[in-house]
Amino acid sequence: MFDPVQVEVMWNRLITNLEEQAKTLIRTSFSNILSDAGDLSAGLFDSRGNMIAQANTGTPGHINTMALGVRHFLEKFPRERLGQGDVLIGNNPYEISGHLLDVTIVTPVFYDANLIGYFASTCHVTDIGGRGYNPEAESIYEEGVHIPYMKYYYSGQLNESLQSIIETNVRAPFEVLGDLRAQVVAQEVAIRRLLEMLEEFSLTEIDTLGREIIHRSEKAMRKALTDIPDGVYGNELYTDGVAEPIKIKCSVSIQGDEFTVDFTGSSPASSKGVNVSLYYTLAYVTYAIKAAIAPDIPNNEGSFRPVHVDAPEGSVLNASHPMPTAARHIIGHFAPVCVLGALYYAIPDATIAEGATSIWSMQVYGEDLQGESFSYVTFSTGGMGARPTKDGLSATGFPSGVRGTPVEIIESNSPLVIYQKELRPDSGGSGRYRGGLGQIIRFGVRTYKPWHFPTMFDCMNYPPRGLAGGKPGAKAEVLLNDQTYLESKRLYTFDPEDTVTLKLPGGGGYGKPEKREPEMVNFDVVNGYISWDTAEADYDVVEEKYQRISH
Amino acid sequence: MSSIRVGVDIGGTFTDIVILDETGDRYFGKTLTTYPDPSAGFIKGLDENLEKYGFSYNDITTIIHGTTLVVNALIERKGVKTALITTKGFRDQIEIGNENRYDLYDLFIEKPTTLVPRSSRYPVTERILNDGTILTSLDEAEVKDIFKKADAQGVEAVAVCLLHGYKNDIHEKRIYEIAQEVAPHIRVSLSSEVSPEIREYQRASTTIANVYVQPLVEQYLTKLESDLIDRGFNGQFHLMLSGGGTCTIETACRFPIRILESGPVGGSIAGAFYSKLCDFDNLHVFDMGGTTAKASLVDNGEPLITNEFEVGREHRFMKGSGMPVKVPVVEMIEIGAGGGSIAHIDRMDLLKVGPESASSEPGPACYGKGGTQPTITDADLILGYLNPDYFLGGEMHLDVEAAYRAIEEKVAKPLGLNPVEAARGIHRVVNENMASAARIHAVEKGKDIRNYPLFATGGAGPVHVCNVAHILGVSEVISPVGAGVCSAFGFLSSPLSFDFVRSYSGRLDQLDLREVTRLLKDMENEGESILKQSGVKDADMKVIRTCEMRYAGQNHDITVPIPNGEINSASIQTIQENFKQQYEKLYSEASEGVPIETVNWRVVVQGPHPELFINSSDEKLEMNPPVKNKRDVYFNEYTDYKMTPVYDRSTLTPGVEIPGPAIIEEKESTMVVTPTFKVSVDRYFNLILNAKVDAIYDDKDRKQQQYV
């Protein structure tokens, strides 16, 4: 038994240890996805595969998926089949984080001859072959290399066969193998630190400490859940889908300290790669719940235990082999938003209105002016939904945590030219608190050849909805040469002189617009966040009042 | 008549003064910072201390000044009404920022409010591409209209940040000229001058911050200088730069953003000075004060410099919650762990400390000013580290009972511990927090923190340093004389210098070498002329070139030394080797065959390092140091309080050696020497602590028993 101070001290050490692992990984990685977007996770597991702690860097999509995914590695490789110097690898999308691009590496930790636990990390690699990072494929076979659970290192020896298979099948072998290597090295560093810590505290295993951590987290999570009024709360929303709209429907049941989400009634799986694995669905749902009621409870087995998520097998939120999944985030990010909408009926002060939700990844490929082929991806975000006490954040991602790329960097690293990247006035839903604004992005390509643009967007038919009387945000629009409307998910080919304009959606409002403080309406008009027309139409303002305030 | 150098550091609470005379004697002064005009306190403090120590204003050869003026003006939004002129289509860059949420789990975060509201951001028709070519020419008529409009609205300052202005400044320069014609009274800062670096958001933010505080800084410094001259001062008046050097008033007025962190960097600079003086290759400057703890690393006698800084990380010191500023700044991490940090129980029923602070009002419970929250100071008092009757040299009495009550009520009872165990827990948890932050910082920099002896400053630094050292596996600690006014002393050791940067991206093997040479020469010429104006001789000038480089495809730059002189194919070879070397240092292995890219080229033009003599003594008195008294002190290594000798630091002379456990008191701080350390006094009167050779942590058995 440990006293509470010892638990705190040692827990803190474990998290520091994992932070060190994540920082080492980010520092030594080659792809920008890791260093810029932080699209990775790092965790420590006890000897039975329960996640004890995780670095703070993880994106929501990786947090819980890795916690569950590691179990599958251990089923395949029970402890008697593991030795010092072994390292496991795998990227099963249905059993880990939802698409082949996320590769998980698991390293067993030995104290003397005893296997005492595992370090694991999941990273989004630059490429995994197949049709790339888009929803075009119609089955996993078209999506790239599926690495079965296997040994990447065997007693310290690299699995050369696997290495050359990966090398031959991905578009950026140097970056991909570099990132995998970074994962392996970072875990070696983490193991060294953990063993030093065990020495210092005279421990020989981590299960006892792990149990304590898991127990305390579970207790805290359950306590937080009991503060939500019991009941069954439902919500449904539509996304643009690929060929036809996709419905996400959830029923959230809170009974005492158990939280259950059932996605029955959601659309069946799509023929395109927007299908979501159940673990990814669970990961984002858990994230949303924690953000709403328990942001300070760390991620580990214990804090996940009271949360149950289910979706019918074969539905869009529970993809199974061989359904395509590459762009699963497009739909997956709506699951937590749907759940937050249901939670509004239970805890209205802790939930937020719908926002742009899906990431706007602008992917362009073709040939540059020198005739060299290029492929470039950059991320942007629309508006976040308004909050019960504040306006929504403009041009800010939710639920994902991606970062945008500066225009000067985009233009320096690619033949793209951005002609406009500005907030989109009037796109935030009106309300007592206004939804965050989307953006307008207009760009072209410096090229002599036709160029390709696969659209992977959403909210073009279904705008983000408001809450508590707030109005919806503006729908997204995508235009060619500011004239022709484009579809939300299709591969387009354009002429060199063409330009594309993206109008990203704004967030929904919260509360009735007539309750908005006149000063805030005035501020929005003066600064051009909303037009005078919107102010007149949605808010209870008269011209004299506006003029009085503005002088 | 004497010849003295003076360092003046204006902090939030205190204005510190250090006087160093030509014989190496140091004199310290501390006075309260005055509001709203901190120059009043500066002059008053200097008047008093000069008189007290028998000097006059015309004895002063140099004053070096650091101040929190700029950072405070930015945080409190006290600058002038400022507008932004930017490329049409991009007026919201400073609001869009990097589009992310710095805290994923907080749905209610706020982004920093921009210094320029949207209505004062003026787009202008023009466009330059990333290679510097002009896509659309500048619409000059539009610019004229903007200035007229801005002037009519009472705008006093304008920041100009055009896309790719770092690459081609022709439009920005032209806007400046037009401003001079149309509205010469409006101050204008150009991004191509203030921060010519790629990344429009950060560059715009920096340029805006610069011009926003400019009038304030000009007014303050001009007045201060004339006040000093009125009093007979005829020496040089220099400002401390955030990146470690010093500059003239003129430069500070032109680029006030460069003196942003001029106060806090002094501690790191002092660390750098002592690391050279006392032959430490590396130091970890550990400054723990009332509300926060700061850590910075000194490598081979030089503090680590970064070019990224955030002003006012108000959200739990979180990265991303402040306003970005790209200027050279001594790299420092700051966490919410100071004497006033509050201990509380979290949802996991565990003990946490900070970042919330009881500040100075009401302060820790033991201050007896109405505070009821248990703080680190309260824990340190209960553990016997602090003397209730000798806090701030006895100026303040601490209430032990109140500390007990707060800790018992808020920590001990909820956790089922007794108050002493709880106090021990608080002390331990905060040490762990600080050690953890320092360790992660070192990892990010590719350093092993175990190779960094700790340099303890700040009021609470010496109290916690031994235990922090123990956690980090560091066996050496140094605590200088006047640890409480370390920053002001650090100023005195800084050379006049100035930093320049230009972005020139490209593959190393495809650079236009003549262009690179020209770029570097331009920066050097500018620097040399600035230094020449300040009276530095050509022969005394030193040029340090670096370049931020990376493997193509990576996004993390590393700083690589660049040879001086003309850049030719031989120097490219050297640069490539330097890159590989630096890369291996940071990441353990370099890659073969991957092209290398350059990003930003930097030049530091430096005057001579001032030669500082500080008093030393080679006399070794083999005497037993006088024990002031004894008191019960709690150490991790023992199961109960232990009667521990207390020494007065001012009575300790070179050669003295004291084995831990021991307490060494001075006015501003208390050095707690744990049983695993021994302390000696070196010839400069520094306390040098070393882990005892036989200091195997002998509580292992005890711990094991507890775990069973």
Contacts between the chains, C-beta under 8 A, distances in Angstrom:
chain1	res1	chain2	res2	distance
A	1	B	707	7.3
A	2	B	707	7.1
A	3	B	417	7.1
A	3	B	421	7.6
A	3	B	706	7.7
A	4	B	349	6.6
A	4	B	350	5.6
A	4	B	351	6.1
A	4	B	415	4.8
A	4	B	416	7.7
A	4	B	417	7.3
A	4	B	425	7.4
A	5	B	351	6.0
A	5	B	415	7.7
A	5	B	417	7.5
A	5	B	421	7.3
A	5	B	424	7.2
A	5	B	425	3.7
A	5	B	428	6.2
A	5	B	429	6.9
A	7	B	350	6.1
A	8	B	350	4.4
A	8	B	351	5.2
A	8	B	352	7.4
A	8	B	425	7.5
A	8	B	429	5.7
A	8	B	432	7.9
A	9	B	428	6.2
A	9	B	429	6.6
A	9	B	432	5.3
A	11	B	350	7.4
A	12	B	429	7.5
A	12	B	432	5.1
A	12	B	433	7.1
A	12	B	436	6.1
A	13	B	432	7.2
A	13	B	436	7.5
A	15	B	436	7.9
A	16	B	436	4.1
A	16	B	439	6.2
A	16	B	440	6.4
A	19	B	436	7.9
A	19	B	440	5.1
A	19	B	443	7.9
A	20	B	439	6.9
A	20	B	440	6.2
A	20	B	443	4.9
A	23	B	440	6.2
A	23	B	443	4.9
A	23	B	444	5.3
A	24	B	443	6.3
A	27	B	443	7.9
A	27	B	444	6.8
A	27	B	446	6.9
A	27	B	556	6.5
A	27	B	586	7.2
A	27	B	587	6.3
A	28	B	587	5.1
A	28	B	588	7.9
A	30	B	551	7.3
A	30	B	553	5.8
A	30	B	554	5.9
A	31	B	553	7.4
A	32	B	553	7.6
A	32	B	554	7.8
A	32	B	555	4.8
A	35	B	554	7.2
A	35	B	555	4.6
A	35	B	556	5.7
A	36	B	555	5.5
A	59	B	104	7.8
A	60	B	104	6.8
A	172	B	553	8.0
A	174	B	553	7.9
A	174	B	591	7.9
A	174	B	594	6.7
A	175	B	553	6.0
A	178	B	591	7.3
A	185	B	588	7.6
A	200	B	697	7.9
A	201	B	703	7.1
A	202	B	700	5.5
A	202	B	703	5.6
A	202	B	704	5.1
A	202	B	707	7.1
A	203	B	707	7.7
A	216	B	348	4.2
A	216	B	349	6.4
A	216	B	350	6.9
A	217	B	348	6.2
A	219	B	348	7.7
A	219	B	349	7.9
A	220	B	347	4.1
A	220	B	348	5.1
A	220	B	349	7.8
A	223	B	347	7.1
A	224	B	347	7.1
A	287	B	104	7.7
A	290	B	105	6.3
A	291	B	104	7.2
A	291	B	105	5.0
A	291	B	106	7.3
A	291	B	107	5.4
A	292	B	107	6.8
A	294	B	347	7.2
A	295	B	103	7.9
A	295	B	105	3.6
A	295	B	106	5.7
A	296	B	105	7.8
A	296	B	346	6.5
A	296	B	347	6.2
A	297	B	347	6.0
A	297	B	348	7.1
A	298	B	348	7.9
A	350	B	107	7.7
A	352	B	107	5.6
A	379	B	99	7.8
A	380	B	99	6.7
A	381	B	99	4.7
A	387	B	107	6.3
A	387	B	108	6.0
A	389	B	108	7.2
A	390	B	108	6.4
A	390	B	110	7.3
A	393	B	101	7.5
A	393	B	109	7.6
A	393	B	111	6.4
A	394	B	95	6.7
A	394	B	96	7.4
A	395	B	92	7.8
A	395	B	95	7.6
A	395	B	96	4.5
A	395	B	97	7.8
A	395	B	99	5.3
A	396	B	99	5.9
A	396	B	100	7.0
A	396	B	101	6.1
A	396	B	111	7.6
A	397	B	99	6.3
A	397	B	100	6.3
A	397	B	101	7.0
A	398	B	101	7.0
A	401	B	100	5.6
A	401	B	101	5.7
A	401	B	104	4.9
A	402	B	99	7.3
A	402	B	100	6.5
A	403	B	98	4.9
A	403	B	99	6.1
A	403	B	100	4.3
A	404	B	96	7.0
A	404	B	97	8.0
A	404	B	98	5.6
A	404	B	99	3.7
A	404	B	100	7.5
A	406	B	198	7.4
A	406	B	199	4.6
A	406	B	200	5.6
A	406	B	201	6.1
A	406	B	202	8.0
A	407	B	90	6.9
A	407	B	93	7.7
A	407	B	163	6.4
A	407	B	200	6.0
A	408	B	130	6.5
A	408	B	163	6.4
A	408	B	164	6.0
A	408	B	166	7.9
A	408	B	198	5.0
A	408	B	199	6.1
A	408	B	200	5.2
A	409	B	198	6.7
A	409	B	199	6.6
A	411	B	129	6.7
A	411	B	130	4.3
A	411	B	164	7.5
A	412	B	130	4.5
A	412	B	198	6.7
A	412	B	505	5.7
A	417	B	129	7.0
A	417	B	135	7.7
A	418	B	89	7.8
A	419	B	89	5.7
A	420	B	89	3.6
A	420	B	90	7.4
A	421	B	89	6.8
A	421	B	90	6.1
A	421	B	92	7.8
A	421	B	93	7.4
A	421	B	96	7.1
A	422	B	89	6.2
A	422	B	90	6.6
A	422	B	91	6.1
A	422	B	92	4.8
A	422	B	96	7.9
A	423	B	92	4.5
A	423	B	95	6.6
A	423	B	96	6.9
A	423	B	118	7.9
A	439	B	92	7.9
A	439	B	96	6.7
A	442	B	89	7.4
A	526	B	119	5.3
A	527	B	117	5.8
A	527	B	118	3.9
A	527	B	119	4.8
A	528	B	118	6.0
A	528	B	119	7.0
A	529	B	118	7.0
